[in-house]
């Protein structure tokens, strides 16, 4: 259990660093939009609670990347894929999961919760966010796979009645 928690935190740390470096440093360095995940977290907090205390948006962004998104891949996406399409390579699952995170962040949180345009109006930031979420998912999944962390969905056996 401790090994799994350590691996999840490590995967989240590396993935969040990759996401932030790509979206906040490399993308603008190459002339593309800069991601502002803390801004989205702040808008979400303000929408839900009416205020965003100093530091709360950074905390939300960090915890989401460090724990919640990784647990989603580890406990839901990968086990579901292993059950339905067991021969599918983990990188494809991670890519699809990254797209799902992008939809969740830019439609679910930004639009439905924070009241912004769906997918932020499909501007430059939209596409940087797409690649950033895919990169995040690939890095997190790679760490989990390299460490051999697998969450098995418990299956109940059905006894035959004769």
Short mmCIF file of the C-alpha atoms (twelve columns), coordinates in Angstrom:
data_MODEL
# 
_entry.id   MODEL 
# 
loop_
_atom_site.group_PDB 
_atom_site.id 
_atom_site.type_symbol 
_atom_site.label_atom_id 
_atom_site.label_alt_id 
_atom_site.label_comp_id 
_atom_site.label_asym_id 
_atom_site.label_seq_id 
_atom_site.Cartn_x 
_atom_site.Cartn_y 
_atom_site.Cartn_z 
_atom_site.pdbx_PDB_model_num 
ATOM 1   C CA . UNK A 1   0.000   0.000   0.000   1 
ATOM 2   C CA . UNK A 2   2.783   2.461   0.893   1 
ATOM 3   C CA . UNK A 3   4.537   1.637   -2.382  1 
ATOM 4   C CA . UNK A 4   1.341   2.388   -4.316  1 
ATOM 5   C CA . UNK A 5   0.797   5.715   -2.531  1 
ATOM 6   C CA . UNK A 6   4.426   6.677   -3.164  1 
ATOM 7   C CA . UNK A 7   4.094   5.738   -6.836  1 
ATOM 8   C CA . UNK A 8   0.858   7.711   -7.249  1 
ATOM 9   C CA . UNK A 9   2.435   10.792  -5.657  1 
ATOM 10  C CA . UNK A 10  5.569   10.392  -7.783  1 
ATOM 11  C CA . UNK A 11  3.511   9.979   -10.965 1 
ATOM 12  C CA . UNK A 12  1.449   13.041  -10.056 1 
ATOM 13  C CA . UNK A 13  4.530   15.114  -9.292  1 
ATOM 14  C CA . UNK A 14  6.301   14.293  -12.554 1 
ATOM 15  C CA . UNK A 15  3.113   14.696  -14.587 1 
ATOM 16  C CA . UNK A 16  2.244   18.046  -13.004 1 
ATOM 17  C CA . UNK A 17  5.770   19.322  -13.580 1 
ATOM 18  C CA . UNK A 18  5.581   18.200  -17.238 1 
ATOM 19  C CA . UNK A 19  2.167   19.864  -17.657 1 
ATOM 20  C CA . UNK A 20  3.293   23.142  -16.094 1 
ATOM 21  C CA . UNK A 21  6.664   23.287  -17.871 1 
ATOM 22  C CA . UNK A 22  4.996   22.584  -21.215 1 
ATOM 23  C CA . UNK A 23  2.036   24.910  -20.735 1 
ATOM 24  C CA . UNK A 24  3.654   27.781  -18.883 1 
ATOM 25  C CA . UNK A 25  7.203   27.788  -20.252 1 
ATOM 26  C CA . UNK A 26  7.731   25.837  -23.470 1 
ATOM 27  C CA . UNK A 27  4.492   26.753  -25.217 1 
ATOM 28  C CA . UNK A 28  4.936   30.532  -24.822 1 
ATOM 29  C CA . UNK A 29  8.650   30.174  -25.565 1 
ATOM 30  C CA . UNK A 30  7.703   28.797  -28.980 1 
ATOM 31  C CA . UNK A 31  5.102   31.512  -29.594 1 
ATOM 32  C CA . UNK A 32  1.970   29.687  -28.481 1 
ATOM 33  C CA . UNK A 33  -0.506  30.395  -25.700 1 
ATOM 34  C CA . UNK A 34  0.436   30.129  -22.041 1 
ATOM 35  C CA . UNK A 35  -1.668  27.906  -19.795 1 
ATOM 36  C CA . UNK A 36  -3.083  29.463  -16.645 1 
ATOM 37  C CA . UNK A 37  -4.313  26.476  -14.613 1 
ATOM 38  C CA . UNK A 38  -4.231  28.426  -11.368 1 
ATOM 39  C CA . UNK A 39  -6.449  31.055  -12.969 1 
ATOM 40  C CA . UNK A 40  -8.996  28.380  -13.862 1 
ATOM 41  C CA . UNK A 41  -8.758  26.939  -10.340 1 
ATOM 42  C CA . UNK A 42  -9.324  30.420  -8.904  1 
ATOM 43  C CA . UNK A 43  -12.358 31.043  -11.123 1 
ATOM 44  C CA . UNK A 44  -13.751 27.657  -10.125 1 
ATOM 45  C CA . UNK A 45  -13.296 28.360  -6.411  1 
ATOM 46  C CA . UNK A 46  -14.921 31.792  -6.779  1 
ATOM 47  C CA . UNK A 47  -17.852 30.270  -8.643  1 
ATOM 48  C CA . UNK A 48  -18.398 27.471  -6.118  1 
ATOM 49  C CA . UNK A 49  -17.574 29.249  -2.855  1 
ATOM 50  C CA . UNK A 50  -17.898 32.935  -3.758  1 
ATOM 51  C CA . UNK A 51  -14.212 33.593  -3.021  1 
ATOM 52  C CA . UNK A 52  -10.756 32.177  -3.616  1 
ATOM 53  C CA . UNK A 53  -8.552  32.751  -0.577  1 
ATOM 54  C CA . UNK A 54  -4.902  33.481  -1.264  1 
ATOM 55  C CA . UNK A 55  -3.110  30.265  -2.146  1 
ATOM 56  C CA . UNK A 56  -6.248  28.146  -2.451  1 
ATOM 57  C CA . UNK A 57  -6.129  28.042  -6.253  1 
ATOM 58  C CA . UNK A 58  -2.485  26.896  -6.207  1 
ATOM 59  C CA . UNK A 59  -3.407  24.242  -3.670  1 
ATOM 60  C CA . UNK A 60  -6.333  23.049  -5.785  1 
ATOM 61  C CA . UNK A 61  -4.159  22.864  -8.922  1 
ATOM 62  C CA . UNK A 62  -1.400  21.028  -7.068  1 
ATOM 63  C CA . UNK A 63  -3.675  18.483  -5.368  1 
ATOM 64  C CA . UNK A 64  -5.563  17.845  -8.588  1 
ATOM 65  C CA . UNK A 65  -2.339  17.102  -10.454 1 
ATOM 66  C CA . UNK A 66  -0.542  15.345  -7.635  1 
ATOM 67  C CA . UNK A 67  -3.375  13.043  -6.567  1 
ATOM 68  C CA . UNK A 68  -6.822  13.240  -8.146  1 
ATOM 69  C CA . UNK A 69  -6.032  12.958  -11.852 1 
ATOM 70  C CA . UNK A 70  -3.513  10.150  -11.251 1 
ATOM 71  C CA . UNK A 71  -5.990  8.199   -9.136  1 
ATOM 72  C CA . UNK A 72  -8.525  8.570   -11.956 1 
ATOM 73  C CA . UNK A 73  -6.145  6.867   -14.369 1 
ATOM 74  C CA . UNK A 74  -4.919  4.281   -11.849 1 
ATOM 75  C CA . UNK A 75  -8.291  3.271   -10.387 1 
ATOM 76  C CA . UNK A 76  -10.714 3.894   -13.268 1 
ATOM 77  C CA . UNK A 77  -9.276  4.371   -16.764 1 
ATOM 78  C CA . UNK A 78  -6.567  1.683   -16.806 1 
ATOM 79  C CA . UNK A 79  -8.580  -1.039  -14.995 1 
ATOM 80  C CA . UNK A 80  -11.566 -0.384  -17.250 1 
ATOM 81  C CA . UNK A 81  -9.369  -0.616  -20.342 1 
ATOM 82  C CA . UNK A 82  -7.735  -3.816  -19.063 1 
ATOM 83  C CA . UNK A 83  -11.202 -5.320  -18.602 1 
ATOM 84  C CA . UNK A 84  -12.681 -4.238  -21.947 1 
ATOM 85  C CA . UNK A 85  -9.631  -4.130  -24.259 1 
ATOM 86  C CA . UNK A 86  -6.815  -5.981  -22.467 1 
ATOM 87  C CA . UNK A 87  -4.450  -5.968  -25.470 1 
ATOM 88  C CA . UNK A 88  -4.553  -2.170  -25.859 1 
ATOM 89  C CA . UNK A 89  -1.247  -0.511  -25.025 1 
ATOM 90  C CA . UNK A 90  -1.274  1.703   -21.930 1 
ATOM 91  C CA . UNK A 91  -0.100  4.728   -23.927 1 
ATOM 92  C CA . UNK A 92  -3.316  4.724   -25.964 1 
ATOM 93  C CA . UNK A 93  -5.346  4.525   -22.766 1 
ATOM 94  C CA . UNK A 94  -3.321  7.404   -21.316 1 
ATOM 95  C CA . UNK A 95  -3.840  9.509   -24.442 1 
ATOM 96  C CA . UNK A 96  -7.601  8.960   -24.339 1 
ATOM 97  C CA . UNK A 97  -7.554  9.716   -20.612 1 
ATOM 98  C CA . UNK A 98  -5.661  12.959  -21.286 1 
ATOM 99  C CA . UNK A 99  -8.352  13.975  -23.774 1 
ATOM 100 C CA . UNK A 100 -10.999 13.162  -21.160 1 
ATOM 101 C CA . UNK A 101 -9.148  15.355  -18.625 1 
ATOM 102 C CA . UNK A 102 -9.073  18.171  -21.187 1 
ATOM 103 C CA . UNK A 103 -12.836 17.878  -21.719 1 
ATOM 104 C CA . UNK A 104 -13.391 17.789  -17.957 1 
ATOM 105 C CA . UNK A 105 -11.202 20.861  -17.370 1 
ATOM 106 C CA . UNK A 106 -12.244 23.040  -20.307 1 
ATOM 107 C CA . UNK A 107 -15.889 22.102  -20.608 1 
ATOM 108 C CA . UNK A 108 -16.815 20.752  -17.191 1 
ATOM 109 C CA . UNK A 109 -14.922 23.074  -14.903 1 
ATOM 110 C CA . UNK A 110 -14.291 26.146  -17.072 1 
ATOM 111 C CA . UNK A 111 -17.707 26.272  -18.716 1 
ATOM 112 C CA . UNK A 112 -20.223 24.467  -16.537 1 
ATOM 113 C CA . UNK A 113 -18.771 25.487  -13.174 1 
ATOM 114 C CA . UNK A 114 -16.862 28.739  -13.755 1 
ATOM 115 C CA . UNK A 115 -19.150 30.102  -16.499 1 
ATOM 116 C CA . UNK A 116 -16.489 30.650  -19.158 1 
ATOM 117 C CA . UNK A 117 -16.978 29.900  -22.850 1 
ATOM 118 C CA . UNK A 118 -16.994 26.159  -23.651 1 
ATOM 119 C CA . UNK A 119 -13.397 25.082  -24.260 1 
ATOM 120 C CA . UNK A 120 -12.430 28.716  -23.672 1 
ATOM 121 C CA . UNK A 121 -13.772 29.643  -27.101 1 
ATOM 122 C CA . UNK A 122 -11.405 27.310  -28.976 1 
ATOM 123 C CA . UNK A 123 -8.587  29.846  -28.858 1 
ATOM 124 C CA . UNK A 124 -4.868  29.083  -28.743 1 
ATOM 125 C CA . UNK A 125 -5.026  28.153  -25.059 1 
ATOM 126 C CA . UNK A 126 -7.536  25.415  -25.898 1 
ATOM 127 C CA . UNK A 127 -5.051  23.495  -28.020 1 
ATOM 128 C CA . UNK A 128 -2.127  24.014  -25.659 1 
ATOM 129 C CA . UNK A 129 -4.356  22.662  -22.891 1 
ATOM 130 C CA . UNK A 130 -5.219  19.612  -25.011 1 
ATOM 131 C CA . UNK A 131 -1.565  18.728  -25.553 1 
ATOM 132 C CA . UNK A 132 -0.757  19.569  -21.942 1 
ATOM 133 C CA . UNK A 133 -3.405  17.187  -20.606 1 
ATOM 134 C CA . UNK A 134 -2.280  14.417  -22.966 1 
ATOM 135 C CA . UNK A 135 1.333   14.957  -21.869 1 
ATOM 136 C CA . UNK A 136 0.236   14.903  -18.228 1 
ATOM 137 C CA . UNK A 137 -1.601  11.592  -18.683 1 
ATOM 138 C CA . UNK A 138 1.267   9.982   -20.606 1 
ATOM 139 C CA . UNK A 139 3.830   10.950  -17.950 1 
ATOM 140 C CA . UNK A 140 1.631   9.807   -15.059 1 
ATOM 141 C CA . UNK A 141 0.798   6.529   -16.794 1 
ATOM 142 C CA . UNK A 142 4.446   5.903   -17.697 1 
ATOM 143 C CA . UNK A 143 5.499   6.224   -14.052 1 
ATOM 144 C CA . UNK A 144 2.712   3.863   -12.936 1 
ATOM 145 C CA . UNK A 145 3.586   1.364   -15.667 1 
ATOM 146 C CA . UNK A 146 7.335   1.520   -15.004 1 
ATOM 147 C CA . UNK A 147 6.681   0.841   -11.324 1 
ATOM 148 C CA . UNK A 148 4.299   -2.022  -12.186 1 
ATOM 149 C CA . UNK A 149 1.347   -0.523  -10.319 1 
ATOM 150 C CA . UNK A 150 -1.866  -2.229  -11.384 1 
ATOM 151 C CA . UNK A 151 -5.270  -1.825  -9.813  1 
ATOM 152 C CA . UNK A 152 -7.437  -4.857  -10.393 1 
ATOM 153 C CA . UNK A 153 -11.199 -4.456  -10.477 1 
ATOM 154 C CA . UNK A 154 -12.591 -6.945  -7.965  1 
ATOM 155 C CA . UNK A 155 -14.772 -9.521  -9.673  1 
ATOM 156 C CA . UNK A 156 -17.408 -11.544 -7.931  1 
ATOM 157 C CA . UNK A 157 -17.764 -15.094 -9.075  1 
ATOM 158 C CA . UNK A 158 -21.217 -16.270 -9.959  1 
ATOM 159 C CA . UNK A 159 -22.022 -19.766 -8.795  1 
ATOM 160 C CA . UNK A 160 -23.918 -21.949 -11.229 1 
ATOM 161 C CA . UNK A 161 -27.240 -23.135 -9.909  1 
ATOM 162 C CA . UNK A 162 -28.047 -26.705 -10.835 1 
# 
